[in-house]
Amino acid sequence: MPDQMFVLLKHWILGYSPAVIQPAVSILLTIIPILLVFPVLFALTTVLERKGLGRIQNRYGPNRVGFYGILQPMADALKSLTKEDIVPASADHTVHFLAPLVLLAVAFLPYAVLPIGRNMIAANLDAGVLFFFAIGAISELSVFMAGWSSRNKYSLLGAMRAVAQMISYEVPLLLSSIAVIMAAGSLSTVEIVEKQAGFSGIFPHWYVLTPWGFAGFVLFMIAATAETNRSPFDLPEGESEIIAGYYIEYSGFKFALFFLGEYLGMFAISGLGITLFLGGWSAPLPFLTWIPSWIWFFAKLVGLIIGFIWVRGTLPRLRMDQLMNFAWKFMLPMALVVVVSAGAWRFLPQGLTRWLVSTAFIAVAYTLLARGVETRNKIAKRTYRFAE
Amino acid sequence: MSATFFILAAVTLIGACAAMMLRGLVHCALALAVAFAGLGTLYLNLGAQFLGLAQLLVYVGAIAVLIVFVILLTRGGDSDSPALSPTALPIAGVLVATAIFAILAWAIFHTVAIHSPGLPAPQATIRQLGTSLMEGYVLPLEVIGLMLTAALIGAVIVAMKEKQDPR
């Protein structure tokens, strides 16, 4: 049975271990796959990203190491391992050393509550979603540690930008997940996925297929992009202004750890988006349920990663004031309306009415807010003047 | 009293002591965050999931960042700032600490739970917390929400730049 093969494998190994060490073995068998799979996914994603960006920018991307450049991450890893680890003389050595470690530890923890397949979750907490956000809040502190301890103006600026941005976008991120929590009536990730199982006709019961769910998903992914400091919200590391932001003074493997932490954060928050809106590990169509659940999770994850890469290659970076205006004047009211719309959906009887009411809430709010932002900032169609 | 309890207790105590004794203000703030995190995980260890996670979310995620921001914005984070002088009134400090400890100990030893060990530990699931907040305690919740909103708007007004020319 391929769906449960990893669960069965774990129980099979557990059966052969003596009873005394069984709890420890069980914990190790749960943690080690997470510690292996997601860094490997990170390595593959770097290739995919560089290749994809290369395609978007009309160039080849890495194509020298291995077949079509597929072994590039190995070369990158060897290079960063052999590089000298430079710590600035005036840096705060302890905090400078601890920052990447804290970031990495915090980046791994959220995977504990992500159900990556049927019965495949490290810790089925009652408050799984809350755990995810509580851990995510600590990463702000590690970014600050990195920026402050380097004693560099640019890194401090980058850290301040990063913290301000992460705090601002955490609000719409939390609010858009609250809509799902309200609809599912639970904070447990497993239960939220189970609520989205099943089909009506050929359509799955995913929350993204409801009006409020779709709006919530879009808001969630925008906030997630900002939360993980990815383009177009990559001001904290804006290469052209503050060189690399908070990790400017990190070199060698510590730099690689920062990259790893950032990508792990991106995978984790995509995984949460999948769990909340895209039905977790469930299949999109009823006749595809024979494909193992974990394959669906990773397929959705890779899909979202490709979306991230596409956005990064397409959109220009925002300005700081645009970033803040967007967060507080558009995202926050929109997220509140999504919560109200989800409430209406929950209490109206099934049928066409609730579709209309829920959609109307979102459509009206979107139109008014977008108009408001447009007139307030005097955004108009750009006019060009050319020499005759 | 498991091994995890002692590890977490040690982390919390070391963090709290470091927050008192370190010289750099930012170091103190980071050590305080460690103490907060230790406390949060202690709550988790005791089975109070909501309390523990809220402690992490609010104290480590928000309060610690706020403290750090305040230190940096008031330029107290410079390493060449004068070393903190030992407390002017050490006896007063000891007295206050003892008084607080005595009150807490008195309160704890007069609770019902300690005198009836046979009682099963109360289980507060997040669902129960949510329903009681939304049904029994909905008025206090709304009042607190209103107050926080007022505080937020007040902060924005204080921080807003005043118009240069009052016509």
Contacts between the chains, C-beta under 8 A, distances in Angstrom:
chain1	res1	chain2	res2	distance
A	92	B	24	7.7
A	92	B	27	7.9
A	95	B	26	7.9
A	95	B	27	7.4
A	95	B	30	6.9
A	125	B	49	6.6
A	126	B	49	5.5
A	126	B	125	6.3
A	126	B	126	5.6
A	127	B	49	4.8
A	127	B	50	6.0
A	127	B	53	5.6
A	127	B	126	5.3
A	130	B	49	7.8
A	130	B	50	7.2
A	130	B	53	4.5
A	130	B	54	7.6
A	130	B	57	7.2
A	130	B	126	7.7
A	131	B	53	5.6
A	133	B	57	6.1
A	134	B	40	7.7
A	134	B	53	4.4
A	134	B	54	7.7
A	134	B	56	3.9
A	134	B	57	4.3
A	134	B	60	7.9
A	134	B	61	6.9
A	135	B	56	7.2
A	136	B	61	7.8
A	137	B	56	6.7
A	137	B	57	5.3
A	137	B	60	6.1
A	137	B	61	2.4
A	137	B	62	7.1
A	138	B	37	7.2
A	138	B	56	7.0
A	138	B	60	5.4
A	138	B	61	6.6
A	140	B	61	6.5
A	140	B	65	5.6
A	141	B	30	7.5
A	141	B	33	5.9
A	141	B	60	6.6
A	141	B	61	7.7
A	141	B	64	5.9
A	141	B	65	6.4
A	141	B	68	7.7
A	144	B	65	6.9
A	144	B	68	5.9
A	145	B	30	6.7
A	148	B	26	6.1
A	148	B	68	7.7
A	148	B	72	7.5
A	148	B	77	7.3
A	156	B	72	7.9
A	160	B	72	7.7
A	163	B	65	6.1
A	163	B	69	7.5
A	167	B	62	7.8
A	167	B	65	7.0
A	186	B	127	7.8
A	187	B	126	5.7
